[in-house]
Amino acid sequence: MSASPLSFLRAGPPPPKVVLLPDGLFFSRAVPITAGATAAEVASQVELALESSSPFPLAQLYYGWYWTPGAEQAFVFASYRRRFTTEQTAAWADAELVIPASAALFGGAVEPATTLLLNSPEGLTAIHWESPAVPSRVVFRPIDPEASDEQRVQLREELIRGLGGSRTVIDLLVPPAADSGQPDREIVLRSGDFVSRLPVTTAAALDVRDKAELAARRSARQRDIVLWRVVLGCAAALCLFLLGEFALLGGNAWHKVRLTQLNARAPTVDKIKQSQELATGIDDLLTKRLLPIEMVTAILGTNGERKPADVVVTRIQSGGTLGLYTVVLELQTTNAAQVPVYRAALQKLPECDSVNLDVLPSQGVQSKYRLTVTFKPGALKPQPA
Amino acid sequence: MIRSFRAFFLSRALREKLLLVGFLGVAVVMWASAYSSRITAFFRAEHNTTVALKDQDYWLTHRAQIESATQKAASQMDPSKTLDPVHLTVVVRQLAGDSGVRINTGRAEPEVSNGQFSINRLPVQVLNTDWHAFAVFYQHLQERAPYLAITELAMQPIPANPSQIMATMTVESFEIRH
């Protein structure tokens, strides 16, 4: 039965896959590093040292090294590539790290003159530190699987004696295993109580795989991290939208309450508006009157004497949207020159506020105009009976 | 939890990662588009409601003042002289008959009303009539102010007989209901 999604989440991320190779397949040594060297300089110095000490060219070696910033030596290990079968190397494809088993313990916190003894079915590996930064020697001795305990103890003593100057000896009975820590920063490996922390930059140098292949893996990893950040950004945006939807739901509920309030108040407000209109209407009836005939008389003259004889009024309109003090006359004439003169004469009337003249579409000899005259409020009085 | 998801994501094949990024990207774009439309509509509606509520607040705040102004304005009118729609029509037709003007009247209806007070509106069409008779009719209507008022007037001469005119007007009356 498969694990539930919750247990998958609770379990946390799986530990990084670390392939530990038999120490017996590697030769190793400490090489001096110039003081103040950078990681890139360390790499070239290590490769130079390997080229001079190895019987095989670098391209035919799987190699790595352990160096911590500031250390004046690096511990180098290498193996002839043909010692590994194609099936073995194919299994490395999805591994986070491929290192000799002993290299997994290089990141442990040790005192000077410490020797670590790592037991494995194939043999016994001794890692010796003269100073705590970088190991100085790694020695592997194969053990016959049928060897007795006495033979094993004897081999152990020989190894310790051979390394010389060990003040502390730690026996590790179980092989190192990766821990699910924070694989972006460091890879943690444990063997019993012994903990080895390998920062990612250090671990990258330890990896024995082809360096070009490792560079491609690093760039693929960078790309995947970018994709992961995009996924995170999208997920965050979707969460925000979800929150926004809830906020919108709340907002709509609040809006409904306000609409209910608006609708409940509407009849009362309509009545108040009607009262206002009534007050204005009554006030207009009492104080303001539309005087269309009086306005027309003012424009034309009592007996039409102000209007040029050639000009004929075809329509008069007042009130409504024009207001109380404006009248519009549509004029028609065969003598177009008289209309501007007439307009000028109207502008001089003291009761006129403004006079506008618009030309309308005309046919034949008849010209048509629209004359809009606005009077000053109160300037005209109702005609006596 | 995020670390578990991260490890799961990073362990997938590239095409699966790209597919997931694509699906999420499309989802974000679609949701963003739909959400922005809805949030815009919400804020527009909300703004309109706020404006309408503020307008209502204004009217409700000034309610007493407006009703008092209406009562005060109406008190200047003599209730016995005010005209309801029926009386408005009767009076206008009577004044037209007295002036020798032929008219057609439309239906008199309240233009504004609060139940107690109304302003009634009557559309009137003056049929072919000479200027003098129309002036008399106009004068009679003006004499009934402020209980009657002309609020709109349009007139034009009859093309076939320029000594006569035809006109349309709107006459309003004020009514106090008892």
Interface residues (C-beta under 8 A of the other chain):
Chain A: F8 L9 A11 G12 P13 P14 P183 A220 R221 D224 I225 L227 W228 V230 V231 L232 C234 A235 A237 L238 F241 G244 E245 L248 G251 N252 H255 R258 L259 Q261 L262 R265 A266 T268 V269 K271 I272 K273 Q274 S275 Q276 E277 L278 A279 G281 I282 D283 D284 L285 L286 R289 L290 P292 I293 V312 V313 T314 R315 I316 Q317 S318 G319 G320 P382 Q383 A385
Chain B: M1 I2 R3 S4 F5 R6 A7 F8 F9 L10 L14 K17 L18 L20 V21 L24 G25 A27 V28 W31 A32 Y35 R38 I39 F42 A45 E46 T49 T50 A52 L53 D55 Q56 W59 L60 H62 R63 I66 E67 A69 T70 A73 A74 Q76 M77 E111 V112 S113 N114 F117 S118 I119 A135 Y138 Q139 Q142 E143 A145 P146 Y147 A149 I150 T151 E152 L153 A154 M155 Q156 P157 P162 T170 E172 F174
